[in-house]
Amino acid sequence: MKRQLMNILACPVCKRTPLDLEVFKESDKGIEEGRLTCPQCRREYSISEGIPDMLPSEKK
Ligand SMILES: [Zn+2]
């Protein structure tokens, strides 16, 4: 995913934006592997193969 996508991604649970971003792997296509964390409800969303998984996960 492109870094610019961060500007429009909101937490699907509480609609918070922006989300915290951790990048594990980045290429010229953008972020390949990483993790988004909602600073409000603390849910985490993984980025895998360039696709952010925005399905709500259970709270830990
Ligand atoms: Zn949230």
N, CA, C, O and the ligand as a Tripos MOL2 file, in Angstrom:
@<TRIPOS>MOLECULE
protein
  241   239    61     0     0
PROTEIN
NO_CHARGES

@<TRIPOS>ATOM
      1 N           0.8330   -1.1850    0.0000 N.3       1 MET1
      2 CA          0.0000    0.0000    0.0000 C.3       1 MET1
      3 C           0.8800    1.2520    0.0000 C.2       1 MET1
      4 O           1.9840    1.2630    0.5450 O.2       1 MET1
      5 N           0.3700    2.2700   -0.6090 N.am      2 LYS2
      6 CA          1.1030    3.5310   -0.6210 C.3       2 LYS2
      7 C           0.9920    4.2250    0.7330 C.2       2 LYS2
      8 O          -0.0090    4.1080    1.4400 O.2       2 LYS2
      9 N           2.0310    4.9350    1.0600 N.am      3 ARG3
     10 CA          2.0020    5.6580    2.3270 C.3       3 ARG3
     11 C           0.8700    6.6880    2.3610 C.2       3 ARG3
     12 O           0.3200    6.9800    3.4240 O.2       3 ARG3
     13 N           0.5280    7.2340    1.1980 N.am      4 GLN4
     14 CA         -0.5440    8.2360    1.1520 C.3       4 GLN4
     15 C          -1.8780    7.6680    1.6230 C.2       4 GLN4
     16 O          -2.7600    8.4090    2.0560 O.2       4 GLN4
     17 N          -2.0200    6.3190    1.5320 N.am      5 LEU5
     18 CA         -3.2540    5.6720    1.9590 C.3       5 LEU5
     19 C          -3.5000    5.9030    3.4540 C.2       5 LEU5
     20 O          -4.6360    5.8460    3.9240 O.2       5 LEU5
     21 N          -2.4380    6.1570    4.1750 N.am      6 MET6
     22 CA         -2.5750    6.4270    5.6080 C.3       6 MET6
     23 C          -3.5170    7.5980    5.8700 C.2       6 MET6
     24 O          -4.1660    7.6720    6.9140 O.2       6 MET6
     25 N          -3.5790    8.5150    4.8960 N.am      7 ASN7
     26 CA         -4.3970    9.7190    5.0860 C.3       7 ASN7
     27 C          -5.8880    9.4160    5.0450 C.2       7 ASN7
     28 O          -6.6880   10.1890    5.5710 O.2       7 ASN7
     29 N          -6.2750    8.2950    4.4240 N.am      8 ILE8
     30 CA         -7.7030    8.0010    4.3040 C.3       8 ILE8
     31 C          -8.1180    6.7820    5.1070 C.2       8 ILE8
     32 O          -9.3100    6.5100    5.2570 O.2       8 ILE8
     33 N          -7.1330    6.0390    5.6290 N.am      9 LEU9
     34 CA         -7.4820    4.8620    6.4280 C.3       9 LEU9
     35 C          -7.9320    5.2710    7.8230 C.2       9 LEU9
     36 O          -7.2330    5.9950    8.5330 O.2       9 LEU9
     37 N          -9.1000    4.7980    8.1970 N.am     10 ALA10
     38 CA         -9.5980    5.0510    9.5460 C.3      10 ALA10
     39 C          -9.8860    3.7200   10.2190 C.2      10 ALA10
     40 O         -10.1330    2.7210    9.5440 O.2      10 ALA10
     41 N          -9.8560    3.7010   11.5160 N.am     11 CYS11
     42 CA        -10.1960    2.4980   12.2640 C.3      11 CYS11
     43 C         -11.6540    2.1360   11.9840 C.2      11 CYS11
     44 O         -12.5410    2.9720   12.1550 O.2      11 CYS11
     45 N         -11.9140    0.8830   11.5500 N.am     12 PRO12
     46 CA        -13.2930    0.4920   11.2220 C.3      12 PRO12
     47 C         -14.1860    0.3930   12.4590 C.2      12 PRO12
     48 O         -15.4120    0.3720   12.3440 O.2      12 PRO12
     49 N         -13.5880    0.3330   13.6100 N.am     13 VAL13
     50 CA        -14.3680    0.1790   14.8390 C.3      13 VAL13
     51 C         -14.7820    1.5340   15.3990 C.2      13 VAL13
     52 O         -15.9600    1.7690   15.6700 O.2      13 VAL13
     53 N         -13.8060    2.4240   15.5710 N.am     14 CYS14
     54 CA        -14.1130    3.6970   16.2270 C.3      14 CYS14
     55 C         -13.9150    4.8950   15.3090 C.2      14 CYS14
     56 O         -14.0860    6.0400   15.7300 O.2      14 CYS14
     57 N         -13.5460    4.6280   14.0310 N.am     15 LYS15
     58 CA        -13.3990    5.6730   13.0130 C.3      15 LYS15
     59 C         -12.2660    6.6460   13.2820 C.2      15 LYS15
     60 O         -12.1940    7.7090   12.6650 O.2      15 LYS15
     61 N         -11.3960    6.2900   14.1870 N.am     16 ARG16
     62 CA        -10.2730    7.1440   14.5120 C.3      16 ARG16
     63 C          -9.3070    7.2400   13.3300 C.2      16 ARG16
     64 O          -9.0500    6.2480   12.6480 O.2      16 ARG16
     65 N          -8.7920    8.4050   13.1010 N.am     17 THR17
     66 CA         -7.7620    8.6060   12.0860 C.3      17 THR17
     67 C          -6.8650    9.7560   12.5320 C.2      17 THR17
     68 O          -7.3860   10.6900   13.1420 O.2      17 THR17
     69 N          -5.5650    9.7610   12.2760 N.am     18 PRO18
     70 CA         -4.8280    8.6850   11.6090 C.3      18 PRO18
     71 C          -4.4750    7.5570   12.5730 C.2      18 PRO18
     72 O          -4.5390    7.7020   13.7940 O.2      18 PRO18
     73 N          -4.1030    6.4280   11.9750 N.am     19 LEU19
     74 CA         -3.6650    5.2860   12.7510 C.3      19 LEU19
     75 C          -2.1400    5.3010   12.8630 C.2      19 LEU19
     76 O          -1.4500    5.8770   12.0220 O.2      19 LEU19
     77 N          -1.6350    4.6700   13.8970 N.am     20 ASP20
     78 CA         -0.1840    4.5410   14.0390 C.3      20 ASP20
     79 C           0.3120    3.4810   13.0660 C.2      20 ASP20
     80 O          -0.3150    2.4350   12.9020 O.2      20 ASP20
     81 N           1.4320    3.7560   12.4270 N.am     21 LEU21
     82 CA          1.9640    2.8470   11.4180 C.3      21 LEU21
     83 C           3.3480    2.3460   11.8220 C.2      21 LEU21
     84 O           4.2300    3.1250   12.1810 O.2      21 LEU21
     85 N           3.5120    1.0330   11.7560 N.am     22 GLU22
     86 CA          4.8300    0.4130   11.9000 C.3      22 GLU22
     87 C           5.1350   -0.2830   10.5830 C.2      22 GLU22
     88 O           4.3130   -1.0530   10.0880 O.2      22 GLU22
     89 N           6.2810   -0.0300   10.0210 N.am     23 VAL23
     90 CA          6.6510   -0.6450    8.7500 C.3      23 VAL23
     91 C           7.7170   -1.7040    8.9880 C.2      23 VAL23
     92 O           8.7730   -1.4210    9.5540 O.2      23 VAL23
     93 N           7.4290   -2.9330    8.5490 N.am     24 PHE24
     94 CA          8.4090   -4.0100    8.6630 C.3      24 PHE24
     95 C           9.1830   -4.1710    7.3620 C.2      24 PHE24
     96 O          10.3680   -4.5040    7.3690 O.2      24 PHE24
     97 N           8.4920   -3.9290    6.2340 N.am     25 LYS25
     98 CA          9.1300   -4.1130    4.9360 C.3      25 LYS25
     99 C           8.5140   -3.1240    3.9540 C.2      25 LYS25
    100 O           7.2920   -3.0280    3.8410 O.2      25 LYS25
    101 N           9.3640   -2.3950    3.2510 N.am     26 GLU26
    102 CA          8.8680   -1.4030    2.3020 C.3      26 GLU26
    103 C           9.6410   -1.5230    0.9990 C.2      26 GLU26
    104 O          10.8560   -1.7190    1.0080 O.2      26 GLU26
    105 N           8.9380   -1.4080   -0.1200 N.am     27 SER27
    106 CA          9.5950   -1.4730   -1.4200 C.3      27 SER27
    107 C           9.2170   -0.2330   -2.2120 C.2      27 SER27
    108 O           8.5760    0.6790   -1.6900 O.2      27 SER27
    109 N           9.6250   -0.2080   -3.4950 N.am     28 ASP28
    110 CA          9.2720    0.9640   -4.3050 C.3      28 ASP28
    111 C           7.7840    1.0220   -4.5970 C.2      28 ASP28
    112 O           7.2750    2.0430   -5.0600 O.2      28 ASP28
    113 N           7.0820   -0.0780   -4.3240 N.am     29 LYS29
    114 CA          5.6240   -0.0770   -4.4990 C.3      29 LYS29
    115 C           4.9020    0.4490   -3.2670 C.2      29 LYS29
    116 O           3.7040    0.7300   -3.3070 O.2      29 LYS29
    117 N           5.6280    0.5730   -2.2000 N.am     30 GLY30
    118 CA          5.0150    1.0660   -0.9700 C.3      30 GLY30
    119 C           5.2690    0.1070    0.1740 C.2      30 GLY30
    120 O           6.2490   -0.6370    0.1780 O.2      30 GLY30
    121 N           4.3790    0.1350    1.1330 N.am     31 ILE31
    122 CA          4.5520   -0.6900    2.3220 C.3      31 ILE31
    123 C           4.0700   -2.1040    2.0290 C.2      31 ILE31
    124 O           2.9120   -2.3110    1.6670 O.2      31 ILE31
    125 N           4.9640   -3.0750    2.1870 N.am     32 GLU32
    126 CA          4.6250   -4.4730    1.9010 C.3      32 GLU32
    127 C           4.1240   -5.1830    3.1550 C.2      32 GLU32
    128 O           3.0970   -5.8620    3.1390 O.2      32 GLU32
    129 N           4.8690   -5.0110    4.2300 N.am     33 GLU33
    130 CA          4.5070   -5.6630    5.4830 C.3      33 GLU33
    131 C           4.5700   -4.6290    6.6030 C.2      33 GLU33
    132 O           5.5110   -3.8410    6.6930 O.2      33 GLU33
    133 N           3.5700   -4.6530    7.4300 N.am     34 GLY34
    134 CA          3.5800   -3.7060    8.5320 C.3      34 GLY34
    135 C           2.3920   -3.9060    9.4380 C.2      34 GLY34
    136 O           1.6860   -4.9110    9.3630 O.2      34 GLY34
    137 N           2.1880   -2.9330   10.2880 N.am     35 ARG35
    138 CA          1.0880   -3.0340   11.2220 C.3      35 ARG35
    139 C           0.5330   -1.6520   11.5050 C.2      35 ARG35
    140 O           1.2700   -0.6910   11.7270 O.2      35 ARG35
    141 N          -0.7970   -1.5840   11.4910 N.am     36 LEU36
    142 CA         -1.4900   -0.3550   11.8680 C.3      36 LEU36
    143 C          -2.0700   -0.5510   13.2610 C.2      36 LEU36
    144 O          -2.6480   -1.5950   13.5620 O.2      36 LEU36
    145 N          -1.9170    0.4300   14.0830 N.am     37 THR37
    146 CA         -2.4840    0.3500   15.4240 C.3      37 THR37
    147 C          -3.3730    1.5620   15.6550 C.2      37 THR37
    148 O          -2.9780    2.6980   15.3920 O.2      37 THR37
    149 N          -4.5720    1.3070   16.1490 N.am     38 CYS38
    150 CA         -5.4710    2.4040   16.4700 C.3      38 CYS38
    151 C          -5.0900    2.9600   17.8420 C.2      38 CYS38
    152 O          -5.1100    2.2290   18.8320 O.2      38 CYS38
    153 N          -4.7460    4.2400   17.9080 N.am     39 PRO39
    154 CA         -4.3260    4.8010   19.1930 C.3      39 PRO39
    155 C          -5.4880    4.9710   20.1750 C.2      39 PRO39
    156 O          -5.2840    5.2240   21.3620 O.2      39 PRO39
    157 N          -6.6970    4.8270   19.6590 N.am     40 GLN40
    158 CA         -7.8520    5.0320   20.5310 C.3      40 GLN40
    159 C          -8.3490    3.7280   21.1630 C.2      40 GLN40
    160 O          -8.4780    3.6410   22.3840 O.2      40 GLN40
    161 N          -8.6310    2.7050   20.3270 N.am     41 CYS41
    162 CA         -9.1620    1.4580   20.8840 C.3      41 CYS41
    163 C          -8.1100    0.3620   20.9510 C.2      41 CYS41
    164 O          -8.3980   -0.7420   21.4150 O.2      41 CYS41
    165 N          -6.8780    0.6540   20.4880 N.am     42 ARG42
    166 CA         -5.7300   -0.2420   20.5990 C.3      42 ARG42
    167 C          -5.8470   -1.4910   19.7360 C.2      42 ARG42
    168 O          -5.0790   -2.4340   19.9300 O.2      42 ARG42
    169 N          -6.7650   -1.5290   18.8030 N.am     43 ARG43
    170 CA         -6.8210   -2.6750   17.9060 C.3      43 ARG43
    171 C          -5.6880   -2.5800   16.8960 C.2      43 ARG43
    172 O          -5.2230   -1.4920   16.5530 O.2      43 ARG43
    173 N          -5.2530   -3.7560   16.4230 N.am     44 GLU44
    174 CA         -4.1570   -3.8020   15.4660 C.3      44 GLU44
    175 C          -4.6290   -4.4040   14.1540 C.2      44 GLU44
    176 O          -5.4360   -5.3340   14.1360 O.2      44 GLU44
    177 N          -4.1180   -3.8650   13.0650 N.am     45 TYR45
    178 CA         -4.4570   -4.3330   11.7260 C.3      45 TYR45
    179 C          -3.1580   -4.5960   10.9990 C.2      45 TYR45
    180 O          -2.3040   -3.7150   10.8970 O.2      45 TYR45
    181 N          -3.0100   -5.8060   10.4960 N.am     46 SER46
    182 CA         -1.7570   -6.1340    9.8300 C.3      46 SER46
    183 C          -1.8020   -5.7410    8.3620 C.2      46 SER46
    184 O          -2.8570   -5.7510    7.7280 O.2      46 SER46
    185 N          -0.6420   -5.3960    7.8430 N.am     47 ILE47
    186 CA         -0.4810   -5.1560    6.4080 C.3      47 ILE47
    187 C           0.3350   -6.3170    5.8740 C.2      47 ILE47
    188 O           1.4750   -6.5310    6.2850 O.2      47 ILE47
    189 N          -0.2640   -7.0760    4.9440 N.am     48 SER48
    190 CA          0.3900   -8.2580    4.4200 C.3      48 SER48
    191 C           0.3600   -8.2220    2.9010 C.2      48 SER48
    192 O          -0.6940   -8.0030    2.3030 O.2      48 SER48
    193 N           1.5280   -8.4410    2.2670 N.am     49 GLU49
    194 CA          1.6400   -8.3940    0.8040 C.3      49 GLU49
    195 C           1.0530   -7.1130    0.2430 C.2      49 GLU49
    196 O           0.4590   -7.1100   -0.8350 O.2      49 GLU49
    197 N           1.2240   -6.0310    0.9770 N.am     50 GLY50
    198 CA          0.8030   -4.7110    0.4910 C.3      50 GLY50
    199 C          -0.6490   -4.3830    0.7310 C.2      50 GLY50
    200 O          -1.1150   -3.3040    0.3660 O.2      50 GLY50
    201 N          -1.3820   -5.3190    1.3520 N.am     51 ILE51
    202 CA         -2.8110   -5.1070    1.5670 C.3      51 ILE51
    203 C          -3.0900   -4.9460    3.0670 C.2      51 ILE51
    204 O          -2.7880   -5.8390    3.8590 O.2      51 ILE51
    205 N          -3.6660   -3.8050    3.4480 N.am     52 PRO52
    206 CA         -4.0320   -3.6580    4.8530 C.3      52 PRO52
    207 C          -5.2980   -4.4500    5.1770 C.2      52 PRO52
    208 O          -6.3120   -4.3350    4.4900 O.2      52 PRO52
    209 N          -5.2190   -5.2460    6.2260 N.am     53 ASP53
    210 CA         -6.3620   -6.0360    6.6670 C.3      53 ASP53
    211 C          -7.1260   -5.2190    7.6970 C.2      53 ASP53
    212 O          -6.7560   -5.1730    8.8700 O.2      53 ASP53
    213 N          -8.2030   -4.5700    7.2420 N.am     54 MET54
    214 CA         -8.9220   -3.6490    8.1040 C.3      54 MET54
    215 C         -10.1260   -4.3000    8.7800 C.2      54 MET54
    216 O         -11.0200   -3.6040    9.2600 O.2      54 MET54
    217 N         -10.1510   -5.6210    8.8210 N.am     55 LEU55
    218 CA        -11.2280   -6.2730    9.5500 C.3      55 LEU55
    219 C         -10.9740   -6.1270   11.0430 C.2      55 LEU55
    220 O          -9.8540   -6.3310   11.5110 O.2      55 LEU55
    221 N         -12.0010   -5.7770   11.7820 N.am     56 PRO56
    222 CA        -11.8100   -5.5750   13.2180 C.3      56 PRO56
    223 C         -11.3850   -6.8690   13.9050 C.2      56 PRO56
    224 O         -11.9940   -7.9200   13.7000 O.2      56 PRO56
    225 N         -10.3470   -6.7850   14.7120 N.am     57 SER57
    226 CA         -9.9210   -7.9420   15.4780 C.3      57 SER57
    227 C         -10.4510   -7.8110   16.9020 C.2      57 SER57
    228 O         -10.8440   -6.7330   17.3470 O.2      57 SER57
    229 N         -10.4470   -8.9230   17.5880 N.am     58 GLU58
    230 CA        -10.8990   -8.8680   18.9700 C.3      58 GLU58
    231 C          -9.8790   -8.1340   19.8310 C.2      58 GLU58
    232 O          -8.6710   -8.2280   19.6140 O.2      58 GLU58
    233 N         -10.3800   -7.4250   20.7830 N.am     59 LYS59
    234 CA         -9.5090   -6.6920   21.6950 C.3      59 LYS59
    235 C          -8.7230   -7.6900   22.5350 C.2      59 LYS59
    236 O          -9.2610   -8.6950   22.9990 O.2      59 LYS59
    237 N          -7.4340   -7.3920   22.7230 N.am     60 LYS60
    238 CA         -6.6080   -8.3070   23.5030 C.3      60 LYS60
    239 C          -6.8450   -8.0980   25.0090 C.2      60 LYS60
    240 O          -6.2340   -8.7820   25.8310 O.2      60 LYS60
    241 ZN        -10.1540    2.2200   16.8860 Zn       61 ZN61
@<TRIPOS>BOND
     1     1     2 1
     2     2     3 1
     3     3     4 2
     4     3     5 am
     5     5     6 1
     6     6     7 1
     7     7     8 2
     8     7     9 am
     9     9    10 1
    10    10    11 1
    11    11    12 2
    12    11    13 am
    13    13    14 1
    14    14    15 1
    15    15    16 2
    16    15    17 am
    17    17    18 1
    18    18    19 1
    19    19    20 2
    20    19    21 am
    21    21    22 1
    22    22    23 1
    23    23    24 2
    24    23    25 am
    25    25    26 1
    26    26    27 1
    27    27    28 2
    28    27    29 am
    29    29    30 1
    30    30    31 1
    31    31    32 2
    32    31    33 am
    33    33    34 1
    34    34    35 1
    35    35    36 2
    36    35    37 am
    37    37    38 1
    38    38    39 1
    39    39    40 2
    40    39    41 am
    41    41    42 1
    42    42    43 1
    43    43    44 2
    44    43    45 am
    45    45    46 1
    46    46    47 1
    47    47    48 2
    48    47    49 am
    49    49    50 1
    50    50    51 1
    51    51    52 2
    52    51    53 am
    53    53    54 1
    54    54    55 1
    55    55    56 2
    56    55    57 am
    57    57    58 1
    58    58    59 1
    59    59    60 2
    60    59    61 am
    61    61    62 1
    62    62    63 1
    63    63    64 2
    64    63    65 am
    65    65    66 1
    66    66    67 1
    67    67    68 2
    68    67    69 am
    69    69    70 1
    70    70    71 1
    71    71    72 2
    72    71    73 am
    73    73    74 1
    74    74    75 1
    75    75    76 2
    76    75    77 am
    77    77    78 1
    78    78    79 1
    79    79    80 2
    80    79    81 am
    81    81    82 1
    82    82    83 1
    83    83    84 2
    84    83    85 am
    85    85    86 1
    86    86    87 1
    87    87    88 2
    88    87    89 am
    89    89    90 1
    90    90    91 1
    91    91    92 2
    92    91    93 am
    93    93    94 1
    94    94    95 1
    95    95    96 2
    96    95    97 am
    97    97    98 1
    98    98    99 1
    99    99   100 2
   100    99   101 am
   101   101   102 1
   102   102   103 1
   103   103   104 2
   104   103   105 am
   105   105   106 1
   106   106   107 1
   107   107   108 2
   108   107   109 am
   109   109   110 1
   110   110   111 1
   111   111   112 2
   112   111   113 am
   113   113   114 1
   114   114   115 1
   115   115   116 2
   116   115   117 am
   117   117   118 1
   118   118   119 1
   119   119   120 2
   120   119   121 am
   121   121   122 1
   122   122   123 1
   123   123   124 2
   124   123   125 am
   125   125   126 1
   126   126   127 1
   127   127   128 2
   128   127   129 am
   129   129   130 1
   130   130   131 1
   131   131   132 2
   132   131   133 am
   133   133   134 1
   134   134   135 1
   135   135   136 2
   136   135   137 am
   137   137   138 1
   138   138   139 1
   139   139   140 2
   140   139   141 am
   141   141   142 1
   142   142   143 1
   143   143   144 2
   144   143   145 am
   145   145   146 1
   146   146   147 1
   147   147   148 2
   148   147   149 am
   149   149   150 1
   150   150   151 1
   151   151   152 2
   152   151   153 am
   153   153   154 1
   154   154   155 1
   155   155   156 2
   156   155   157 am
   157   157   158 1
   158   158   159 1
   159   159   160 2
   160   159   161 am
   161   161   162 1
   162   162   163 1
   163   163   164 2
   164   163   165 am
   165   165   166 1
   166   166   167 1
   167   167   168 2
   168   167   169 am
   169   169   170 1
   170   170   171 1
   171   171   172 2
   172   171   173 am
   173   173   174 1
   174   174   175 1
   175   175   176 2
   176   175   177 am
   177   177   178 1
   178   178   179 1
   179   179   180 2
   180   179   181 am
   181   181   182 1
   182   182   183 1
   183   183   184 2
   184   183   185 am
   185   185   186 1
   186   186   187 1
   187   187   188 2
   188   187   189 am
   189   189   190 1
   190   190   191 1
   191   191   192 2
   192   191   193 am
   193   193   194 1
   194   194   195 1
   195   195   196 2
   196   195   197 am
   197   197   198 1
   198   198   199 1
   199   199   200 2
   200   199   201 am
   201   201   202 1
   202   202   203 1
   203   203   204 2
   204   203   205 am
   205   205   206 1
   206   206   207 1
   207   207   208 2
   208   207   209 am
   209   209   210 1
   210   210   211 1
   211   211   212 2
   212   211   213 am
   213   213   214 1
   214   214   215 1
   215   215   216 2
   216   215   217 am
   217   217   218 1
   218   218   219 1
   219   219   220 2
   220   219   221 am
   221   221   222 1
   222   222   223 1
   223   223   224 2
   224   223   225 am
   225   225   226 1
   226   226   227 1
   227   227   228 2
   228   227   229 am
   229   229   230 1
   230   230   231 1
   231   231   232 2
   232   231   233 am
   233   233   234 1
   234   234   235 1
   235   235   236 2
   236   235   237 am
   237   237   238 1
   238   238   239 1
   239   239   240 2
@<TRIPOS>SUBSTRUCTURE
     1 MET1         2 RESIDUE 1 A MET
     2 LYS2         6 RESIDUE 1 A LYS
     3 ARG3        10 RESIDUE 1 A ARG
     4 GLN4        14 RESIDUE 1 A GLN
     5 LEU5        18 RESIDUE 1 A LEU
     6 MET6        22 RESIDUE 1 A MET
     7 ASN7        26 RESIDUE 1 A ASN
     8 ILE8        30 RESIDUE 1 A ILE
     9 LEU9        34 RESIDUE 1 A LEU
    10 ALA10       38 RESIDUE 1 A ALA
    11 CYS11       42 RESIDUE 1 A CYS
    12 PRO12       46 RESIDUE 1 A PRO
    13 VAL13       50 RESIDUE 1 A VAL
    14 CYS14       54 RESIDUE 1 A CYS
    15 LYS15       58 RESIDUE 1 A LYS
    16 ARG16       62 RESIDUE 1 A ARG
    17 THR17       66 RESIDUE 1 A THR
    18 PRO18       70 RESIDUE 1 A PRO
    19 LEU19       74 RESIDUE 1 A LEU
    20 ASP20       78 RESIDUE 1 A ASP
    21 LEU21       82 RESIDUE 1 A LEU
    22 GLU22       86 RESIDUE 1 A GLU
    23 VAL23       90 RESIDUE 1 A VAL
    24 PHE24       94 RESIDUE 1 A PHE
    25 LYS25       98 RESIDUE 1 A LYS
    26 GLU26      102 RESIDUE 1 A GLU
    27 SER27      106 RESIDUE 1 A SER
    28 ASP28      110 RESIDUE 1 A ASP
    29 LYS29      114 RESIDUE 1 A LYS
    30 GLY30      118 RESIDUE 1 A GLY
    31 ILE31      122 RESIDUE 1 A ILE
    32 GLU32      126 RESIDUE 1 A GLU
    33 GLU33      130 RESIDUE 1 A GLU
    34 GLY34      134 RESIDUE 1 A GLY
    35 ARG35      138 RESIDUE 1 A ARG
    36 LEU36      142 RESIDUE 1 A LEU
    37 THR37      146 RESIDUE 1 A THR
    38 CYS38      150 RESIDUE 1 A CYS
    39 PRO39      154 RESIDUE 1 A PRO
    40 GLN40      158 RESIDUE 1 A GLN
    41 CYS41      162 RESIDUE 1 A CYS
    42 ARG42      166 RESIDUE 1 A ARG
    43 ARG43      170 RESIDUE 1 A ARG
    44 GLU44      174 RESIDUE 1 A GLU
    45 TYR45      178 RESIDUE 1 A TYR
    46 SER46      182 RESIDUE 1 A SER
    47 ILE47      186 RESIDUE 1 A ILE
    48 SER48      190 RESIDUE 1 A SER
    49 GLU49      194 RESIDUE 1 A GLU
    50 GLY50      198 RESIDUE 1 A GLY
    51 ILE51      202 RESIDUE 1 A ILE
    52 PRO52      206 RESIDUE 1 A PRO
    53 ASP53      210 RESIDUE 1 A ASP
    54 MET54      214 RESIDUE 1 A MET
    55 LEU55      218 RESIDUE 1 A LEU
    56 PRO56      222 RESIDUE 1 A PRO
    57 SER57      226 RESIDUE 1 A SER
    58 GLU58      230 RESIDUE 1 A GLU
    59 LYS59      234 RESIDUE 1 A LYS
    60 LYS60      238 RESIDUE 1 A LYS
    61 ZN61       241 GROUP 0 **** ****
